[in-house]
Amino acid sequence: MNVPGPNVLMLYPLFSAESFWSFGESCKVMGVKRPAAPLGLITVAAMLPKDWTVRLIDCNTQAFGDEDLAWADVVFTGGMLPQQADTLHLIELCRAAGKPVVVGGPDPTSSPHIYEKADFRVLGEAESVIDEFIAAWEGGARSGVFTAPKFQADVTKTPVPRFDLLKFEDYLYIGVQYSRGCPFTCEFCDIIELYGRVPRTKTTEQMFVELQTLYNMGYRGHLDFVDDNFIGNKKSLRQFLPQLAEWQRAHNYPFELSTEASVNLADDPELLELMGAANFFGIFVGIESPDPATLVAMRKKQNTRRNIAESIHKIYAAGMLVTAGFIVGFDNEKVSMAEAMIDFIEEAAIPVAMVGLLYALPNTQLTRRLEREGRLHTGHDVAPTIGADQCTAGINFDPVRPLRDILMDYKRVLEHIYSPAAYARRVDRLMTLLDRSRQRPELAEGDIRARLGAMETVHRVVTALPEARGPLWQTFMNCAKRDTSSARIAVQMIAAYAHLGPFSRKVIEAIDTRLAALDDESVVPAATIDVTAARHLA
């Protein structure tokens, strides 16, 4: 007699605070609940035995109740650092309900000690260790730690994620993964610690099975390759991209693509051409700092071998907009860093610039160095429950520069780049640099972003943000007169401002609070002043 497998409830934890990447207000404008779907959990779900019954609840899009826990035989959860607080909360709920809980993902892998209350910890890449967990469970074990060997997972055997567990209508885009790992050695980054420096790629055939699965399910729209450096393995990519472009053409371009890549993409005209032909429209690039000395110190030398603004413009010329990451708080920063960063963002014409404070992530070269130097704060790997991203909770160490100077510089950058006028001007200029002749000009039928017309989208944004009405309307009209394709991209940038404008102001308020606290610390209470010292002061 075959005993049916367990009921598995997968819970994707809440992100513990609104962050740069939450885009809450922008999602409301577009009629969705979250930007991105939980790719990690649905990939693990595909690795489980066929007779295990799986349900997924994304706690960011729907509530779950006692009946969900009552149904489950075992609960899977876990995620990233900003999800730490809710992951721990879910573990407590499961234990109180007598349900074994399995935790995994980047944060449990980096800080396993924080998740000791979980019954099972599956650490590292699941492909290399999930079979051990399954065998233990089926053998009757109800606790254990399973640690994958580092960087050994064979991604060519990774199954197609369980896309059927998702509600597509809840998300602005769906993710797929082509490669893992990055060849560079940036000191602050945990990707090379989690996935290694030798990028491993899926096969072209694998990717087409994933894409065809989504296509057959009726998904149309924005598809994000979640790779941390899409061009990390250029040899494989040169074989994949031409076939991807052909697949897109054969299927009438159902997907508009985005990804993350290092800025040296701009050095490769062939790759730029191939990505444009495959209908890529957006690239996230980690720029971090415009200062070469700072880049060298953080081991991001690949950004020093070029004029970065010109590199960004080359990507624009291939039809792909750039969103970029910047960090304030490095040891080598100059006192003029705020103006230098503002000038660079303006010169490069990057509307969506993710500017955050340096955060020493668990298990990175930076964290190990700061610990050796005695500068790392206690509890550095415990995520704050308020302001749980680097925009407000960064500098979790003793900096070289005065903290007040860092915070003032950071505030200055945010005040400028996310003022309505400055943001609108960058969108306008971006559209003059963006050559979309390679990409499909219109959205595929069924793309969730086509639900709302351009005029209605802009109207909703400026109604919510009347202070931005003039600049945003003017930019939209400028773009519409020039090119309907660029106007569509401009509308996406305007929709993003529905989140970025208010969020930047919240961050500025939080920074003002930190500055006020520093002022309070600098005031020495009269009762503590030594009498002899007081005489000298008199």
C-alpha positions in Angstrom: 0.0 0.0 0.0 1.4 3.4 -1.0 1.4 6.0 1.7 0.6 9.5 0.2 3.3 12.1 0.7 3.0 15.0 3.1 1.1 18.2 2.6 3.7 20.9 2.1 2.8 24.5 2.9 5.3 27.0 1.4 5.2 30.4 3.1 7.0 33.3 1.5 7.8 35.7 4.3 6.8 39.4 4.5 9.5 41.9 3.7 9.7 43.6 7.0 9.6 47.2 5.8 8.9 49.2 2.8 12.1 49.3 0.8 13.5 50.8 -2.3 12.6 47.6 -4.2 9.0 47.2 -2.8 7.5 49.7 -5.2 4.3 49.6 -3.2 2.6 52.7 -4.6 3.8 51.9 -8.1 2.2 48.4 -7.9 -1.1 50.1 -6.8 -1.0 52.3 -9.8 -0.4 49.3 -12.1 -3.1 47.2 -10.3 -0.8 44.5 -8.9 0.2 43.5 -5.4 4.0 43.0 -5.6 6.8 43.5 -8.1 8.2 40.0 -8.2 7.1 36.5 -7.6 9.0 34.1 -5.2 11.1 32.1 -7.6 13.2 30.4 -5.0 10.3 28.6 -3.3 8.7 27.5 -6.5 12.0 26.1 -7.7 12.4 24.1 -4.5 8.8 22.9 -4.9 9.7 21.4 -8.2 12.5 19.4 -6.5 10.1 17.6 -4.2 8.6 14.1 -4.9 5.6 14.1 -7.2 3.4 12.6 -4.5 4.1 15.5 -2.1 1.2 18.0 -2.3 2.4 21.6 -2.3 0.6 24.9 -1.7 2.2 28.3 -1.8 1.2 31.4 0.1 3.0 34.6 -0.5 2.5 36.5 2.7 3.1 39.8 0.8 0.0 39.2 -1.3 -2.4 37.2 0.8 -3.1 36.2 4.4 -2.9 32.7 5.7 -4.9 31.3 8.6 -5.2 28.5 11.0 -6.9 26.3 8.4 -3.8 26.5 6.2 -1.5 25.4 9.0 -4.0 22.7 10.0 -3.8 21.3 6.4 0.0 21.2 6.4 2.2 18.3 7.5 5.3 20.4 7.1 6.0 24.1 6.3 8.8 25.5 4.1 9.9 29.1 4.5 12.9 31.4 4.3 14.3 34.2 2.2 16.6 37.2 2.3 17.8 39.5 5.1 14.8 41.9 4.8 12.5 38.9 5.4 14.3 37.7 8.5 11.9 39.1 11.0 8.8 37.5 9.5 10.7 34.2 8.8 11.4 34.0 12.5 7.8 34.9 13.3 6.5 32.1 10.9 8.8 29.6 12.6 7.3 30.5 16.0 3.8 30.2 14.6 4.5 26.8 13.1 6.1 25.5 16.3 3.2 26.7 18.3 0.9 24.8 16.0 3.0 21.6 16.2 4.1 21.8 12.6 7.7 21.0 11.6 9.2 23.9 9.7 12.0 23.8 7.1 14.0 27.0 6.6 16.4 27.8 3.7 17.5 30.6 1.4 20.2 33.2 1.3 19.8 34.6 4.9 19.6 31.2 6.7 22.6 30.1 4.7 24.6 33.2 5.6 23.4 33.3 9.3 22.2 29.8 10.2 22.6 30.5 14.0 19.7 33.0 13.8 17.4 30.2 12.6 18.2 27.6 15.3 14.5 27.2 16.3 13.6 25.8 12.9 13.2 22.1 12.9 15.1 21.7 9.7 17.8 24.0 8.1 18.6 23.4 4.5 21.6 25.5 3.8 23.2 26.4 0.5 22.0 25.5 -3.0 19.0 23.2 -2.7 19.9 21.0 -5.7 22.9 19.6 -3.9 21.2 18.7 -0.7 17.4 18.4 -1.0 17.5 14.7 -1.7 19.2 14.2 1.7 16.4 16.1 3.4 13.7 14.1 1.5 15.3 10.8 2.5 15.6 11.9 6.1 11.9 13.0 6.2 10.7 9.8 4.6 12.9 7.9 7.1 11.0 9.5 10.0 13.4 12.3 10.9 11.7 15.4 12.2 14.7 17.7 12.6 18.2 18.1 11.1 20.7 20.4 9.4 21.5 19.7 5.7 24.4 21.7 4.3 25.2 21.7 0.6 28.8 21.7 -0.6 29.6 25.2 -1.9 29.2 26.0 -5.5 28.7 22.4 -6.6 25.0 22.5 -7.6 24.5 21.3 -11.2 22.1 23.8 -12.5 21.6 21.8 -15.7 19.5 19.5 -13.6 17.4 22.2 -12.0 13.8 21.4 -12.7 11.3 23.8 -14.2 9.9 25.9 -11.4 6.3 25.3 -10.3 4.9 28.4 -12.0 1.5 26.8 -11.5 1.7 27.7 -7.8 1.7 31.5 -8.7 -1.1 33.9 -9.3 0.4 35.8 -12.2 -2.1 38.7 -11.8 -0.5 39.5 -8.4 2.9 40.4 -9.8 4.4 43.1 -12.1 6.8 40.5 -13.5 7.9 36.9 -13.2 11.5 35.7 -12.8 13.5 33.0 -14.4 17.2 32.1 -13.8 19.8 31.4 -16.4 23.0 31.4 -14.4 24.4 31.6 -10.9 27.7 33.2 -9.7 29.7 36.2 -10.7 33.4 36.4 -11.8 34.2 39.6 -9.8 35.3 40.1 -6.2 33.4 43.1 -4.9 34.2 43.3 -1.2 30.7 44.1 0.0 28.8 41.5 -2.1 27.5 38.1 -0.8 26.8 36.6 -4.2 30.3 35.2 -4.6 30.0 33.8 -1.1 26.7 32.1 -1.8 27.2 31.0 -5.4 30.9 31.3 -6.2 33.0 33.1 -8.9 32.5 30.6 -11.7 29.1 31.3 -13.2 27.2 28.1 -13.9 24.5 28.2 -16.6 21.5 26.2 -17.5 21.3 24.7 -21.0 19.5 26.5 -23.8 17.1 23.6 -24.0 16.3 24.0 -20.3 15.5 27.7 -20.7 13.2 27.1 -23.6 11.3 24.5 -21.6 10.8 27.1 -18.9 9.8 29.8 -21.4 7.4 27.5 -23.2 5.9 26.5 -19.9 5.1 30.1 -19.1 3.9 30.7 -22.6 1.6 27.7 -22.6 0.2 28.9 -19.2 -0.8 32.2 -20.9 1.7 34.4 -19.3 2.6 37.5 -21.3 4.7 40.5 -20.2 7.7 41.4 -18.3 10.1 38.5 -17.6 13.2 39.1 -15.4 16.3 37.0 -15.6 17.2 37.1 -12.0 20.9 36.3 -12.5 23.3 38.4 -10.4 25.4 38.9 -13.5 23.8 37.8 -16.7 27.0 38.2 -18.7 29.2 36.4 -16.2 29.6 33.5 -18.6 29.8 35.2 -22.0 30.7 32.1 -23.9 27.4 30.3 -23.0 25.5 33.5 -23.4 26.7 34.0 -27.0 25.2 30.6 -27.8 21.9 31.2 -26.0 21.0 34.7 -27.1 20.6 34.2 -30.8 18.3 31.2 -30.1 16.4 33.3 -27.6 15.9 36.0 -30.2 14.6 33.4 -32.6 12.3 31.9 -30.0 10.9 35.3 -29.3 10.3 36.1 -33.0 8.6 32.7 -33.5 6.2 33.3 -30.6 5.5 36.9 -31.5 7.5 38.4 -28.7 5.4 37.3 -25.7 8.0 38.5 -23.2 9.8 41.8 -22.6 13.0 41.0 -20.8 15.2 42.5 -18.1 18.2 41.4 -16.0 21.3 42.5 -14.0 24.7 42.8 -15.5 28.1 44.3 -14.9 28.8 47.6 -16.7 31.4 45.9 -18.9 28.5 44.8 -21.0 29.0 48.2 -22.7 32.4 46.9 -24.0 30.7 44.2 -26.1 28.7 45.5 -29.1 27.8 42.0 -30.1 26.2 41.2 -26.8 24.4 44.5 -26.8 23.0 43.7 -30.3 22.0 40.2 -29.3 20.2 41.3 -26.2 18.4 44.0 -28.0 17.3 41.5 -30.7 16.0 39.2 -27.9 13.8 42.1 -26.6 15.6 43.1 -23.5 14.5 46.5 -22.4 16.1 47.0 -19.0 19.4 46.3 -17.2 20.3 46.8 -13.5 23.9 47.8 -13.1 25.9 48.1 -9.9 27.9 51.3 -10.2 28.3 52.0 -6.4 30.5 55.1 -6.7 31.8 57.5 -9.3 35.2 57.7 -7.5 37.9 55.4 -8.9 39.8 55.2 -5.7 36.7 54.1 -3.8 36.0 51.5 -6.5 39.5 50.1 -6.2 39.2 49.9 -2.5 35.9 48.0 -2.7 37.5 45.6 -5.3 35.2 46.7 -8.1 38.1 47.5 -10.4 36.0 46.5 -13.5 34.2 49.9 -13.1 37.5 51.9 -13.2 38.6 50.9 -16.7 36.1 53.1 -18.4 34.1 56.3 -18.5 31.0 54.9 -16.8 28.6 57.5 -18.0 29.6 56.8 -21.6 29.2 53.1 -20.9 25.7 53.7 -19.7 24.9 55.7 -22.9 26.1 52.7 -25.0 23.6 50.5 -23.3 20.9 53.1 -24.0 22.0 53.2 -27.7 21.2 49.4 -27.7 17.6 50.1 -26.6 17.9 49.1 -22.9 17.3 51.5 -20.1 19.6 51.3 -17.0 18.6 51.3 -13.4 21.7 51.5 -11.1 22.9 50.9 -7.6 24.9 53.4 -5.6 26.4 53.1 -2.1 27.3 55.9 0.3 29.6 55.2 3.3 32.9 53.6 1.9 36.1 54.3 3.8 37.8 56.0 0.9 35.0 58.5 0.1 35.9 62.2 -0.2 34.0 65.1 1.4 32.8 66.0 -2.1 31.2 62.6 -2.8 27.6 63.9 -2.7 28.1 66.4 -5.5 30.2 63.9 -7.5 27.4 61.3 -7.2 24.7 63.7 -8.1 26.7 65.0 -11.1 27.3 61.4 -12.3 23.6 60.4 -12.0 22.6 63.5 -14.0 25.3 63.0 -16.6 24.5 59.4 -17.1 20.7 60.2 -17.2 19.7 57.4 -14.8 16.2 58.1 -13.5 15.9 55.0 -11.1 19.1 55.2 -9.0 19.0 52.9 -6.0 21.2 54.9 -3.5 21.7 53.2 -0.2 24.0 53.3 2.8 26.8 50.7 3.0 25.6 47.7 4.9 28.0 45.0 6.0 26.1 41.9 5.0 26.7 38.6 6.8 29.5 36.4 5.4 31.2 38.9 3.1 34.8 40.0 2.7 33.7 43.4 4.0 32.2 41.9 7.2 35.2 39.8 7.8 37.6 42.8 7.4 35.5 45.0 9.7 35.4 42.3 12.3 39.2 42.0 12.2 39.5 45.7 12.6 37.1 45.7 15.6 34.6 48.0 13.7 31.6 45.6 13.2 28.6 46.3 15.4 27.2 43.7 17.7 24.2 42.0 16.1 25.2 43.1 12.6 23.5 40.1 11.1 20.2 40.7 12.9 17.8 42.5 10.6 16.1 45.6 12.0 12.4 45.3 12.1 11.9 49.0 11.2 13.6 50.4 8.2 15.0 47.0 7.3 17.0 47.9 4.3 20.3 49.7 3.7 18.5 53.0 2.9 17.7 53.6 6.5 19.6 50.9 8.5 23.0 51.1 6.8 26.4 51.8 8.4 26.1 48.8 10.8 29.8 49.4 11.7 32.1 52.2 12.9 32.9 54.2 9.7 36.2 56.0 9.0 34.4 59.2 8.0 32.3 60.9 10.6 28.8 59.3 10.5 27.2 62.8 10.4 29.1 63.6 7.2 28.0 60.3 5.6 24.4 60.8 6.5 24.4 64.5 5.4 25.9 63.4 2.0 23.4 60.7 1.6 20.5 63.0 2.4 21.8 65.6 -0.1 21.9 63.0 -2.9 18.4 61.8 -2.2 17.0 65.3 -1.9 18.4 66.2 -5.4 17.9 63.1 -7.5 14.3 62.4 -6.3 13.0 66.0 -6.5 10.2 65.9 -9.1 12.0 68.3 -11.5 15.3 66.5 -11.4 13.7 63.1 -11.9 11.5 64.2 -14.7 14.5 65.8 -16.5 16.5 62.6 -16.3 13.5 60.6 -17.8 13.2 63.1 -20.6 17.0 63.0 -21.4 17.0 59.2 -21.1 14.4 59.0 -23.9 16.6 61.1 -26.2 19.4 58.6 -25.7 17.3 55.4 -25.9 17.3 53.7 -29.4 14.5 51.2 -29.3 14.7 50.3 -33.0 15.8 46.7 -32.2 13.0 46.0 -29.7 9.3 45.3 -30.3 7.6 48.7 -29.9 4.4 47.5 -28.4 3.5 45.2 -25.5 2.3 41.7 -26.1 -1.5 41.2 -25.9 -2.3 40.1 -22.4 0.7 42.0 -20.8 -0.6 43.2 -17.4 1.1 46.6 -18.0 -1.3 47.2 -21.0 -4.3 47.2 -18.7 -3.9 50.9 -18.0 -3.5 53.5 -20.7 -0.5 55.9 -20.7 -2.6 59.0 -19.9 -4.4 57.2 -17.1 -1.2 56.0 -15.6 0.4 59.5 -15.5 -2.9 60.9 -14.2 -3.0 58.5 -11.3 0.6 59.3 -10.4 0.3 63.1 -10.5 -3.1 62.9 -8.6 -1.3 61.1 -5.8 1.7 63.5 -6.0 0.4 66.9 -7.0 3.9 68.5 -6.4 5.1 66.4 -9.4 2.3 67.2 -11.7 4.0 69.9 -13.8 7.4 68.1 -14.4 6.0 64.7 -15.0 3.2 65.8 -17.4 5.7 67.9 -19.4 8.1 65.0 -19.7 5.4 62.6 -20.8 4.2 65.1 -23.5 7.8 65.6 -24.7 8.3 61.9 -25.1 5.0 61.3 -26.7 5.8 63.9 -29.4 9.1 62.3 -30.1 8.3 58.6 -30.2 5.4 56.4 -29.0 7.7 53.6 -28.0 9.9 55.8 -25.8 6.7 57.3 -24.4 5.7 53.9 -23.2 9.0 53.5 -21.4 8.7 57.0 -20.0 5.3 56.0 -18.5 7.0 53.1 -16.7 9.5 55.5 -15.3 6.7 57.9 -14.2 4.9 55.0 -12.6 8.1 54.1 -10.7 8.1 57.6 -9.3 4.8 56.9 -7.5 7.0 54.9 -5.2 10.3 56.5 -5.4 9.2 60.1 -4.7 7.4 59.3 -1.4 9.9 56.6 -0.4 12.9 59.0 -0.8 11.1 61.5 1.5 10.5 58.8 4.1 14.2 57.9 4.0 15.2 61.5 4.4 12.9 61.8 7.5 14.6 58.6 8.9 18.0 60.1 8.2 17.0 63.3 9.9 16.0 61.2 13.0 19.5 59.6 13.0 21.1 63.0 12.7 19.0 64.3 15.6 20.1 61.3 17.7 23.7 62.1 16.9 23.2 65.7 18.0 21.7 64.4 21.3 24.7 62.2 21.8 27.1 65.1 21.3 25.5 67.1 24.1 27.3 66.2 27.4 24.9 66.4 30.4 26.0 69.0 32.9 26.0 66.5 35.8 28.8 64.5 34.0 31.2 67.4 33.5 34.2 67.1 35.8 34.5 70.0 38.3 38.1 70.7 37.4 37.2 70.7 33.7 34.3 73.1 34.4 36.7 75.6 36.0 38.8 75.6 32.9 35.8 76.1 30.7 34.8 79.0 32.9 
